[in-house]
Amino acid sequence: MRDMKVRIDRDRCTGLANCVAIAPTVFEMDDEFKAVVIDESSVDDETLWRAARACTQDAVILQDDNGKQLYPEK
């Protein structure tokens, strides 16, 4: 069972696609050149952390199952 959820802050996403480069089965770019989550369960947690940290705008947000934000730190 996954202990992490992923979401994208679309206001922060600038379309660099670093997350897609690291986890192409998790993220894709939509027609507005913003990242969207397509299958967060397709990779392990370590890959999700790498993808989140690769986002220069901190638009990839990791949360635990209770909704507490794990990354980026608030």
HTML snippet that shows the backbone in 3Dmol.js (N, CA, C, O; Angstrom):
<script src="https://3Dmol.org/build/3Dmol-min.js"></script>
<div id="view" style="width:600px;height:400px;position:relative"></div>
<script>
const pdb = `
ATOM      1  N   MET A   1       0.846  -1.192   0.000  1.00  0.00           N
ATOM      2  CA  MET A   1       0.000   0.000   0.000  1.00  0.00           C
ATOM      3  C   MET A   1       0.888   1.251   0.000  1.00  0.00           C
ATOM      4  O   MET A   1       1.862   1.328   0.748  1.00  0.00           O
ATOM      5  N   ARG A   2       0.554   2.193  -0.815  1.00  0.00           N
ATOM      6  CA  ARG A   2       1.319   3.433  -0.933  1.00  0.00           C
ATOM      7  C   ARG A   2       1.080   4.292   0.291  1.00  0.00           C
ATOM      8  O   ARG A   2      -0.050   4.443   0.755  1.00  0.00           O
ATOM      9  N   ASP A   3       2.167   4.853   0.807  1.00  0.00           N
ATOM     10  CA  ASP A   3       2.046   5.727   1.963  1.00  0.00           C
ATOM     11  C   ASP A   3       2.197   7.198   1.578  1.00  0.00           C
ATOM     12  O   ASP A   3       2.375   8.057   2.442  1.00  0.00           O
ATOM     13  N   MET A   4       2.125   7.481   0.283  1.00  0.00           N
ATOM     14  CA  MET A   4       2.317   8.844  -0.181  1.00  0.00           C
ATOM     15  C   MET A   4       1.361   9.156  -1.331  1.00  0.00           C
ATOM     16  O   MET A   4       1.060   8.298  -2.161  1.00  0.00           O
ATOM     17  N   LYS A   5       0.899  10.387  -1.357  1.00  0.00           N
ATOM     18  CA  LYS A   5       0.067  10.885  -2.451  1.00  0.00           C
ATOM     19  C   LYS A   5       0.825  12.000  -3.150  1.00  0.00           C
ATOM     20  O   LYS A   5       1.654  12.676  -2.541  1.00  0.00           O
ATOM     21  N   VAL A   6       0.537  12.187  -4.430  1.00  0.00           N
ATOM     22  CA  VAL A   6       1.223  13.202  -5.226  1.00  0.00           C
ATOM     23  C   VAL A   6       0.182  14.125  -5.842  1.00  0.00           C
ATOM     24  O   VAL A   6      -0.858  13.679  -6.326  1.00  0.00           O
ATOM     25  N   ARG A   7       0.479  15.403  -5.815  1.00  0.00           N
ATOM     26  CA  ARG A   7      -0.371  16.351  -6.538  1.00  0.00           C
ATOM     27  C   ARG A   7       0.521  17.432  -7.133  1.00  0.00           C
ATOM     28  O   ARG A   7       1.675  17.593  -6.736  1.00  0.00           O
ATOM     29  N   ILE A   8      -0.026  18.162  -8.079  1.00  0.00           N
ATOM     30  CA  ILE A   8       0.698  19.238  -8.757  1.00  0.00           C
ATOM     31  C   ILE A   8       0.048  20.566  -8.416  1.00  0.00           C
ATOM     32  O   ILE A   8      -1.169  20.715  -8.522  1.00  0.00           O
ATOM     33  N   ASP A   9       0.851  21.519  -8.010  1.00  0.00           N
ATOM     34  CA  ASP A   9       0.388  22.901  -7.841  1.00  0.00           C
ATOM     35  C   ASP A   9       0.498  23.563  -9.211  1.00  0.00           C
ATOM     36  O   ASP A   9       1.572  24.008  -9.616  1.00  0.00           O
ATOM     37  N   ARG A  10      -0.619  23.622  -9.909  1.00  0.00           N
ATOM     38  CA  ARG A  10      -0.615  24.098 -11.294  1.00  0.00           C
ATOM     39  C   ARG A  10      -0.226  25.573 -11.403  1.00  0.00           C
ATOM     40  O   ARG A  10       0.264  26.004 -12.447  1.00  0.00           O
ATOM     41  N   ASP A  11      -0.434  26.344 -10.349  1.00  0.00           N
ATOM     42  CA  ASP A  11      -0.014  27.747 -10.381  1.00  0.00           C
ATOM     43  C   ASP A  11       1.503  27.866 -10.370  1.00  0.00           C
ATOM     44  O   ASP A  11       2.054  28.826 -10.909  1.00  0.00           O
ATOM     45  N   ARG A  12       2.181  26.902  -9.764  1.00  0.00           N
ATOM     46  CA  ARG A  12       3.644  26.931  -9.669  1.00  0.00           C
ATOM     47  C   ARG A  12       4.323  26.242 -10.852  1.00  0.00           C
ATOM     48  O   ARG A  12       5.462  26.572 -11.183  1.00  0.00           O
ATOM     49  N   CYS A  13       3.647  25.295 -11.489  1.00  0.00           N
ATOM     50  CA  CYS A  13       4.243  24.517 -12.572  1.00  0.00           C
ATOM     51  C   CYS A  13       4.534  25.418 -13.765  1.00  0.00           C
ATOM     52  O   CYS A  13       3.659  26.130 -14.258  1.00  0.00           O
ATOM     53  N   THR A  14       5.794  25.368 -14.221  1.00  0.00           N
ATOM     54  CA  THR A  14       6.205  26.172 -15.382  1.00  0.00           C
ATOM     55  C   THR A  14       6.490  25.322 -16.615  1.00  0.00           C
ATOM     56  O   THR A  14       6.942  25.839 -17.636  1.00  0.00           O
ATOM     57  N   GLY A  15       6.229  24.034 -16.525  1.00  0.00           N
ATOM     58  CA  GLY A  15       6.345  23.173 -17.693  1.00  0.00           C
ATOM     59  C   GLY A  15       7.745  22.728 -18.063  1.00  0.00           C
ATOM     60  O   GLY A  15       7.980  22.363 -19.215  1.00  0.00           O
ATOM     61  N   LEU A  16       8.677  22.745 -17.135  1.00  0.00           N
ATOM     62  CA  LEU A  16      10.035  22.278 -17.440  1.00  0.00           C
ATOM     63  C   LEU A  16      10.092  20.771 -17.662  1.00  0.00           C
ATOM     64  O   LEU A  16      10.986  20.277 -18.350  1.00  0.00           O
ATOM     65  N   ALA A  17       9.160  20.053 -17.091  1.00  0.00           N
ATOM     66  CA  ALA A  17       9.004  18.610 -17.281  1.00  0.00           C
ATOM     67  C   ALA A  17      10.108  17.773 -16.648  1.00  0.00           C
ATOM     68  O   ALA A  17      10.345  16.646 -17.082  1.00  0.00           O
ATOM     69  N   ASN A  18      10.784  18.294 -15.638  1.00  0.00           N
ATOM     70  CA  ASN A  18      11.772  17.485 -14.927  1.00  0.00           C
ATOM     71  C   ASN A  18      11.118  16.267 -14.297  1.00  0.00           C
ATOM     72  O   ASN A  18      11.702  15.184 -14.278  1.00  0.00           O
ATOM     73  N   CYS A  19       9.910  16.441 -13.784  1.00  0.00           N
ATOM     74  CA  CYS A  19       9.200  15.317 -13.167  1.00  0.00           C
ATOM     75  C   CYS A  19       8.902  14.232 -14.200  1.00  0.00           C
ATOM     76  O   CYS A  19       8.996  13.043 -13.896  1.00  0.00           O
ATOM     77  N   VAL A  20       8.548  14.631 -15.406  1.00  0.00           N
ATOM     78  CA  VAL A  20       8.254  13.676 -16.479  1.00  0.00           C
ATOM     79  C   VAL A  20       9.521  12.921 -16.875  1.00  0.00           C
ATOM     80  O   VAL A  20       9.473  11.720 -17.140  1.00  0.00           O
ATOM     81  N   ALA A  21      10.649  13.619 -16.916  1.00  0.00           N
ATOM     82  CA  ALA A  21      11.913  12.978 -17.277  1.00  0.00           C
ATOM     83  C   ALA A  21      12.292  11.892 -16.272  1.00  0.00           C
ATOM     84  O   ALA A  21      12.830  10.851 -16.650  1.00  0.00           O
ATOM     85  N   ILE A  22      12.013  12.135 -15.001  1.00  0.00           N
ATOM     86  CA  ILE A  22      12.371  11.179 -13.957  1.00  0.00           C
ATOM     87  C   ILE A  22      11.327  10.079 -13.807  1.00  0.00           C
ATOM     88  O   ILE A  22      11.682   8.924 -13.572  1.00  0.00           O
ATOM     89  N   ALA A  23      10.068  10.412 -13.937  1.00  0.00           N
ATOM     90  CA  ALA A  23       8.990   9.437 -13.717  1.00  0.00           C
ATOM     91  C   ALA A  23       7.916   9.570 -14.795  1.00  0.00           C
ATOM     92  O   ALA A  23       6.816  10.046 -14.515  1.00  0.00           O
ATOM     93  N   PRO A  24       8.226   9.154 -16.023  1.00  0.00           N
ATOM     94  CA  PRO A  24       7.264   9.328 -17.125  1.00  0.00           C
ATOM     95  C   PRO A  24       5.999   8.498 -17.000  1.00  0.00           C
ATOM     96  O   PRO A  24       5.018   8.772 -17.692  1.00  0.00           O
ATOM     97  N   THR A  25       5.994   7.490 -16.137  1.00  0.00           N
ATOM     98  CA  THR A  25       4.765   6.720 -15.935  1.00  0.00           C
ATOM     99  C   THR A  25       3.870   7.361 -14.887  1.00  0.00           C
ATOM    100  O   THR A  25       2.716   6.966 -14.720  1.00  0.00           O
ATOM    101  N   VAL A  26       4.409   8.357 -14.177  1.00  0.00           N
ATOM    102  CA  VAL A  26       3.645   9.054 -13.135  1.00  0.00           C
ATOM    103  C   VAL A  26       3.092  10.372 -13.653  1.00  0.00           C
ATOM    104  O   VAL A  26       1.947  10.727 -13.372  1.00  0.00           O
ATOM    105  N   PHE A  27       3.908  11.094 -14.408  1.00  0.00           N
ATOM    106  CA  PHE A  27       3.556  12.447 -14.845  1.00  0.00           C
ATOM    107  C   PHE A  27       3.535  12.537 -16.364  1.00  0.00           C
ATOM    108  O   PHE A  27       4.255  11.820 -17.059  1.00  0.00           O
ATOM    109  N   GLU A  28       2.693  13.433 -16.859  1.00  0.00           N
ATOM    110  CA  GLU A  28       2.731  13.816 -18.263  1.00  0.00           C
ATOM    111  C   GLU A  28       2.364  15.285 -18.345  1.00  0.00           C
ATOM    112  O   GLU A  28       1.822  15.852 -17.396  1.00  0.00           O
ATOM    113  N   MET A  29       2.656  15.893 -19.470  1.00  0.00           N
ATOM    114  CA  MET A  29       2.329  17.297 -19.677  1.00  0.00           C
ATOM    115  C   MET A  29       0.992  17.376 -20.412  1.00  0.00           C
ATOM    116  O   MET A  29       0.747  16.634 -21.362  1.00  0.00           O
ATOM    117  N   ASP A  30       0.139  18.280 -19.959  1.00  0.00           N
ATOM    118  CA  ASP A  30      -1.152  18.443 -20.622  1.00  0.00           C
ATOM    119  C   ASP A  30      -1.045  19.484 -21.729  1.00  0.00           C
ATOM    120  O   ASP A  30       0.051  19.956 -22.031  1.00  0.00           O
ATOM    121  N   ASP A  31      -2.155  19.841 -22.326  1.00  0.00           N
ATOM    122  CA  ASP A  31      -2.125  20.773 -23.452  1.00  0.00           C
ATOM    123  C   ASP A  31      -1.815  22.209 -23.037  1.00  0.00           C
ATOM    124  O   ASP A  31      -1.635  23.070 -23.898  1.00  0.00           O
ATOM    125  N   GLU A  32      -1.749  22.481 -21.743  1.00  0.00           N
ATOM    126  CA  GLU A  32      -1.331  23.789 -21.239  1.00  0.00           C
ATOM    127  C   GLU A  32       0.137  23.763 -20.794  1.00  0.00           C
ATOM    128  O   GLU A  32       0.634  24.714 -20.191  1.00  0.00           O
ATOM    129  N   PHE A  33       0.826  22.641 -21.109  1.00  0.00           N
ATOM    130  CA  PHE A  33       2.225  22.441 -20.719  1.00  0.00           C
ATOM    131  C   PHE A  33       2.408  22.488 -19.211  1.00  0.00           C
ATOM    132  O   PHE A  33       3.393  23.020 -18.698  1.00  0.00           O
ATOM    133  N   LYS A  34       1.440  21.921 -18.520  1.00  0.00           N
ATOM    134  CA  LYS A  34       1.483  21.762 -17.063  1.00  0.00           C
ATOM    135  C   LYS A  34       1.521  20.263 -16.767  1.00  0.00           C
ATOM    136  O   LYS A  34       0.905  19.462 -17.469  1.00  0.00           O
ATOM    137  N   ALA A  35       2.250  19.904 -15.722  1.00  0.00           N
ATOM    138  CA  ALA A  35       2.320  18.494 -15.341  1.00  0.00           C
ATOM    139  C   ALA A  35       1.004  18.040 -14.725  1.00  0.00           C
ATOM    140  O   ALA A  35       0.339  18.791 -14.011  1.00  0.00           O
ATOM    141  N   VAL A  36       0.649  16.811 -15.013  1.00  0.00           N
ATOM    142  CA  VAL A  36      -0.497  16.158 -14.384  1.00  0.00           C
ATOM    143  C   VAL A  36      -0.056  14.778 -13.920  1.00  0.00           C
ATOM    144  O   VAL A  36       0.829  14.163 -14.517  1.00  0.00           O
ATOM    145  N   VAL A  37      -0.679  14.300 -12.855  1.00  0.00           N
ATOM    146  CA  VAL A  37      -0.390  12.969 -12.321  1.00  0.00           C
ATOM    147  C   VAL A  37      -1.275  11.970 -13.054  1.00  0.00           C
ATOM    148  O   VAL A  37      -2.496  12.125 -13.104  1.00  0.00           O
ATOM    149  N   ILE A  38      -0.641  10.934 -13.626  1.00  0.00           N
ATOM    150  CA  ILE A  38      -1.421   9.922 -14.335  1.00  0.00           C
ATOM    151  C   ILE A  38      -1.447   8.576 -13.609  1.00  0.00           C
ATOM    152  O   ILE A  38      -2.439   7.852 -13.689  1.00  0.00           O
ATOM    153  N   ASP A  39      -0.354   8.229 -12.893  1.00  0.00           N
ATOM    154  CA  ASP A  39      -0.337   6.951 -12.171  1.00  0.00           C
ATOM    155  C   ASP A  39       0.754   6.971 -11.106  1.00  0.00           C
ATOM    156  O   ASP A  39       1.867   6.499 -11.340  1.00  0.00           O
ATOM    157  N   GLU A  40       0.433   7.510  -9.952  1.00  0.00           N
ATOM    158  CA  GLU A  40       1.431   7.631  -8.881  1.00  0.00           C
ATOM    159  C   GLU A  40       1.869   6.282  -8.333  1.00  0.00           C
ATOM    160  O   GLU A  40       2.918   6.192  -7.696  1.00  0.00           O
ATOM    161  N   SER A  41       1.098   5.244  -8.564  1.00  0.00           N
ATOM    162  CA  SER A  41       1.446   3.921  -8.044  1.00  0.00           C
ATOM    163  C   SER A  41       2.402   3.156  -8.955  1.00  0.00           C
ATOM    164  O   SER A  41       2.781   2.027  -8.642  1.00  0.00           O
ATOM    165  N   SER A  42       2.797   3.757 -10.082  1.00  0.00           N
ATOM    166  CA  SER A  42       3.631   3.046 -11.049  1.00  0.00           C
ATOM    167  C   SER A  42       5.118   3.035 -10.700  1.00  0.00           C
ATOM    168  O   SER A  42       5.899   2.353 -11.362  1.00  0.00           O
ATOM    169  N   VAL A  43       5.518   3.782  -9.668  1.00  0.00           N
ATOM    170  CA  VAL A  43       6.919   3.819  -9.247  1.00  0.00           C
ATOM    171  C   VAL A  43       6.996   3.728  -7.730  1.00  0.00           C
ATOM    172  O   VAL A  43       5.983   3.818  -7.035  1.00  0.00           O
ATOM    173  N   ASP A  44       8.208   3.548  -7.229  1.00  0.00           N
ATOM    174  CA  ASP A  44       8.391   3.490  -5.780  1.00  0.00           C
ATOM    175  C   ASP A  44       8.487   4.900  -5.198  1.00  0.00           C
ATOM    176  O   ASP A  44       8.606   5.886  -5.925  1.00  0.00           O
ATOM    177  N   ASP A  45       8.433   4.964  -3.874  1.00  0.00           N
ATOM    178  CA  ASP A  45       8.465   6.256  -3.195  1.00  0.00           C
ATOM    179  C   ASP A  45       9.759   7.027  -3.465  1.00  0.00           C
ATOM    180  O   ASP A  45       9.739   8.252  -3.587  1.00  0.00           O
ATOM    181  N   GLU A  46      10.866   6.320  -3.556  1.00  0.00           N
ATOM    182  CA  GLU A  46      12.152   6.985  -3.817  1.00  0.00           C
ATOM    183  C   GLU A  46      12.103   7.763  -5.140  1.00  0.00           C
ATOM    184  O   GLU A  46      12.624   8.874  -5.227  1.00  0.00           O
ATOM    185  N   THR A  47      11.484   7.184  -6.156  1.00  0.00           N
ATOM    186  CA  THR A  47      11.368   7.858  -7.454  1.00  0.00           C
ATOM    187  C   THR A  47      10.468   9.081  -7.343  1.00  0.00           C
ATOM    188  O   THR A  47      10.745  10.112  -7.956  1.00  0.00           O
ATOM    189  N   LEU A  48       9.393   8.974  -6.569  1.00  0.00           N
ATOM    190  CA  LEU A  48       8.522  10.129  -6.365  1.00  0.00           C
ATOM    191  C   LEU A  48       9.279  11.266  -5.682  1.00  0.00           C
ATOM    192  O   LEU A  48       9.125  12.429  -6.054  1.00  0.00           O
ATOM    193  N   TRP A  49      10.097  10.928  -4.681  1.00  0.00           N
ATOM    194  CA  TRP A  49      10.905  11.953  -4.008  1.00  0.00           C
ATOM    195  C   TRP A  49      11.889  12.595  -4.985  1.00  0.00           C
ATOM    196  O   TRP A  49      12.056  13.815  -4.980  1.00  0.00           O
ATOM    197  N   ARG A  50      12.539  11.791  -5.818  1.00  0.00           N
ATOM    198  CA  ARG A  50      13.487  12.347  -6.805  1.00  0.00           C
ATOM    199  C   ARG A  50      12.777  13.291  -7.764  1.00  0.00           C
ATOM    200  O   ARG A  50      13.296  14.363  -8.077  1.00  0.00           O
ATOM    201  N   ALA A  51      11.604  12.905  -8.231  1.00  0.00           N
ATOM    202  CA  ALA A  51      10.846  13.745  -9.160  1.00  0.00           C
ATOM    203  C   ALA A  51      10.421  15.052  -8.491  1.00  0.00           C
ATOM    204  O   ALA A  51      10.499  16.119  -9.100  1.00  0.00           O
ATOM    205  N   ALA A  52       9.977  14.967  -7.257  1.00  0.00           N
ATOM    206  CA  ALA A  52       9.552  16.175  -6.539  1.00  0.00           C
ATOM    207  C   ALA A  52      10.730  17.123  -6.335  1.00  0.00           C
ATOM    208  O   ALA A  52      10.605  18.331  -6.540  1.00  0.00           O
ATOM    209  N   ARG A  53      11.855  16.581  -5.938  1.00  0.00           N
ATOM    210  CA  ARG A  53      13.042  17.417  -5.703  1.00  0.00           C
ATOM    211  C   ARG A  53      13.601  18.006  -6.996  1.00  0.00           C
ATOM    212  O   ARG A  53      14.272  19.038  -6.966  1.00  0.00           O
ATOM    213  N   ALA A  54      13.335  17.368  -8.115  1.00  0.00           N
ATOM    214  CA  ALA A  54      13.823  17.859  -9.399  1.00  0.00           C
ATOM    215  C   ALA A  54      13.024  19.053  -9.915  1.00  0.00           C
ATOM    216  O   ALA A  54      13.472  19.761 -10.817  1.00  0.00           O
ATOM    217  N   CYS A  55      11.859  19.274  -9.350  1.00  0.00           N
ATOM    218  CA  CYS A  55      11.026  20.397  -9.779  1.00  0.00           C
ATOM    219  C   CYS A  55      11.594  21.691  -9.199  1.00  0.00           C
ATOM    220  O   CYS A  55      11.598  21.889  -7.984  1.00  0.00           O
ATOM    221  N   THR A  56      12.067  22.555 -10.068  1.00  0.00           N
ATOM    222  CA  THR A  56      12.692  23.801  -9.619  1.00  0.00           C
ATOM    223  C   THR A  56      11.684  24.792  -9.051  1.00  0.00           C
ATOM    224  O   THR A  56      12.071  25.753  -8.387  1.00  0.00           O
ATOM    225  N   GLN A  57      10.413  24.573  -9.302  1.00  0.00           N
ATOM    226  CA  GLN A  57       9.364  25.473  -8.816  1.00  0.00           C
ATOM    227  C   GLN A  57       8.605  24.916  -7.611  1.00  0.00           C
ATOM    228  O   GLN A  57       7.647  25.530  -7.142  1.00  0.00           O
ATOM    229  N   ASP A  58       9.031  23.759  -7.113  1.00  0.00           N
ATOM    230  CA  ASP A  58       8.338  23.089  -6.000  1.00  0.00           C
ATOM    231  C   ASP A  58       6.855  22.885  -6.291  1.00  0.00           C
ATOM    232  O   ASP A  58       6.010  23.053  -5.412  1.00  0.00           O
ATOM    233  N   ALA A  59       6.554  22.524  -7.523  1.00  0.00           N
ATOM    234  CA  ALA A  59       5.157  22.307  -7.917  1.00  0.00           C
ATOM    235  C   ALA A  59       4.692  20.877  -7.658  1.00  0.00           C
ATOM    236  O   ALA A  59       3.489  20.621  -7.608  1.00  0.00           O
ATOM    237  N   VAL A  60       5.627  19.946  -7.493  1.00  0.00           N
ATOM    238  CA  VAL A  60       5.271  18.564  -7.181  1.00  0.00           C
ATOM    239  C   VAL A  60       5.178  18.450  -5.666  1.00  0.00           C
ATOM    240  O   VAL A  60       6.162  18.647  -4.954  1.00  0.00           O
ATOM    241  N   ILE A  61       4.005  18.135  -5.195  1.00  0.00           N
ATOM    242  CA  ILE A  61       3.741  18.097  -3.754  1.00  0.00           C
ATOM    243  C   ILE A  61       3.491  16.655  -3.330  1.00  0.00           C
ATOM    244  O   ILE A  61       2.662  15.951  -3.907  1.00  0.00           O
ATOM    245  N   LEU A  62       4.230  16.237  -2.307  1.00  0.00           N
ATOM    246  CA  LEU A  62       4.063  14.905  -1.738  1.00  0.00           C
ATOM    247  C   LEU A  62       3.347  15.040  -0.408  1.00  0.00           C
ATOM    248  O   LEU A  62       3.687  15.892   0.413  1.00  0.00           O
ATOM    249  N   GLN A  63       2.351  14.188  -0.206  1.00  0.00           N
ATOM    250  CA  GLN A  63       1.566  14.188   1.030  1.00  0.00           C
ATOM    251  C   GLN A  63       1.464  12.764   1.562  1.00  0.00           C
ATOM    252  O   GLN A  63       1.497  11.799   0.799  1.00  0.00           O
ATOM    253  N   ASP A  64       1.336  12.646   2.897  1.00  0.00           N
ATOM    254  CA  ASP A  64       1.072  11.322   3.454  1.00  0.00           C
ATOM    255  C   ASP A  64      -0.416  11.025   3.300  1.00  0.00           C
ATOM    256  O   ASP A  64      -1.179  11.860   2.812  1.00  0.00           O
ATOM    257  N   ASP A  65      -0.817   9.837   3.716  1.00  0.00           N
ATOM    258  CA  ASP A  65      -2.220   9.417   3.544  1.00  0.00           C
ATOM    259  C   ASP A  65      -3.207  10.281   4.313  1.00  0.00           C
ATOM    260  O   ASP A  65      -4.397  10.287   3.999  1.00  0.00           O
ATOM    261  N   ASN A  66      -2.726  11.013   5.320  1.00  0.00           N
ATOM    262  CA  ASN A  66      -3.596  11.905   6.088  1.00  0.00           C
ATOM    263  C   ASN A  66      -3.643  13.312   5.517  1.00  0.00           C
ATOM    264  O   ASN A  66      -4.309  14.185   6.073  1.00  0.00           O
ATOM    265  N   GLY A  67      -2.941  13.539   4.407  1.00  0.00           N
ATOM    266  CA  GLY A  67      -2.946  14.858   3.780  1.00  0.00           C
ATOM    267  C   GLY A  67      -1.868  15.794   4.273  1.00  0.00           C
ATOM    268  O   GLY A  67      -1.794  16.940   3.829  1.00  0.00           O
ATOM    269  N   LYS A  68      -1.014  15.319   5.199  1.00  0.00           N
ATOM    270  CA  LYS A  68       0.081  16.167   5.684  1.00  0.00           C
ATOM    271  C   LYS A  68       1.129  16.303   4.583  1.00  0.00           C
ATOM    272  O   LYS A  68       1.575  15.311   4.008  1.00  0.00           O
ATOM    273  N   GLN A  69       1.511  17.539   4.302  1.00  0.00           N
ATOM    274  CA  GLN A  69       2.485  17.789   3.251  1.00  0.00           C
ATOM    275  C   GLN A  69       3.877  17.392   3.725  1.00  0.00           C
ATOM    276  O   GLN A  69       4.366  17.862   4.752  1.00  0.00           O
ATOM    277  N   LEU A  70       4.504  16.503   2.937  1.00  0.00           N
ATOM    278  CA  LEU A  70       5.851  16.024   3.233  1.00  0.00           C
ATOM    279  C   LEU A  70       6.901  16.815   2.462  1.00  0.00           C
ATOM    280  O   LEU A  70       7.999  17.056   2.963  1.00  0.00           O
ATOM    281  N   TYR A  71       6.558  17.217   1.241  1.00  0.00           N
ATOM    282  CA  TYR A  71       7.479  17.952   0.379  1.00  0.00           C
ATOM    283  C   TYR A  71       6.676  18.830  -0.566  1.00  0.00           C
ATOM    284  O   TYR A  71       5.645  18.378  -1.064  1.00  0.00           O
ATOM    285  N   PRO A  72       7.087  20.047  -0.837  1.00  0.00           N
ATOM    286  CA  PRO A  72       8.157  20.744  -0.128  1.00  0.00           C
ATOM    287  C   PRO A  72       7.713  21.088   1.295  1.00  0.00           C
ATOM    288  O   PRO A  72       6.522  21.189   1.590  1.00  0.00           O
ATOM    289  N   GLU A  73       8.701  21.262   2.154  1.00  0.00           N
ATOM    290  CA  GLU A  73       8.383  21.605   3.535  1.00  0.00           C
ATOM    291  C   GLU A  73       7.722  22.960   3.585  1.00  0.00           C
ATOM    292  O   GLU A  73       8.119  23.886   2.877  1.00  0.00           O
ATOM    293  N   LYS A  74       6.723  23.071   4.415  1.00  0.00           N
ATOM    294  CA  LYS A  74       6.019  24.354   4.569  1.00  0.00           C
ATOM    295  C   LYS A  74       6.748  25.253   5.522  1.00  0.00           C
ATOM    296  O   LYS A  74       6.305  26.374   5.775  1.00  0.00           O
TER     297      LYS A  74
END
`;
const viewer = $3Dmol.createViewer("view");
viewer.addModel(pdb, "pdb");
viewer.setStyle({}, {cartoon: {color: "spectrum"}});
viewer.zoomTo();
viewer.render();
</script>
